[in-house]
């Protein structure tokens, strides 16, 4: 009897060990990280400037806006939702920043606050209609994508805001300890978003909603409140991205953020977040953001046309999904 019990315990420990071993390089994040390293190695052979410090620092500067918006998008997609309006919110908030400063004559710090408030309000409207009116997230945010972009174009009337004071450019063009300022901000929010998703009740609730929203409601979880929080957070981070974007390019235009939602969603899905909800991680999303930016930069330095770059990024996305599915099938077969 004792011998049988020992054998059973040993079998369980062996399976547990295999499972823990599989959580490293054979996890979705691990596979994606390996793909990123391989891509960097290949691209570095095509252009000697690809791995230069100046080029890499410039690329992390450029990926900040996508990275910031990708954090709440990870939350939203984990719940089985989506937010297609983030790019339009970026454009609207950028216009509100420049318009309230130049046209209303408000101090620039107050204009920045207005930019952030408008973004949070836009995200709140998305969430409110989704949870109260029960409009599907895809339809709701597709409608506000057009609505917010139209507001931005109507307010700006084709004009742009320029001539910001020197201190305003510190966030988008400045450095701190030799590293672009906005990267420090992205790192802080990434750590906080990861802690919230992995260590708090809110994070666990988001996974529960994505796996079974009806079951989460019957379990007494505050589904509507949490959905409202993450959509508002999405709008706020889009506004922050708009502020950094304006600071980086030194001007304000209504077309800012056009197509941003596609890059963000691609990075989140590439990072392992299931479009059907219930699974995903902040670490995977950040690897996806970095990989896409490095592919775009490396291929551009190699003289590849932008259309071909889109094809390559799509191919990497499909490849990572296929490899991950193969590994998951192997894991399930050994358990």
Secondary structure, 3 states (H helix, E strand, C coil): CHHHHHHHHHHHHHHHHHHHHHCCCCCHHHHHHHHHHHHHHHHHHHCCCCCCHHHHHHHHHHCHHHHHHHHHHHHHHHCCCCCCCHHHHHHHHHHHHHHHHHCCCCCHHHHHHHHHHHHHHHHHHHHHHHHHCCCCHHHHHHHHHHHHHHHHHHHHCCCCECCCCHHHHHHHHCEECCEEHHHHHHHHHHHHHHHHHHHCHHHHHHHHHHHCHHHHHHCCCCHHHHHHHHHHHHHHHHHHHHHHHHHHHCCECCCCCCCHHHHHHHHHHHCCCCCCCCCCCHHHHHHHHHHHHHHHHHHHHCCCCHHHHHHHHHHHHHHHHHHHHHHHHHHHHHC
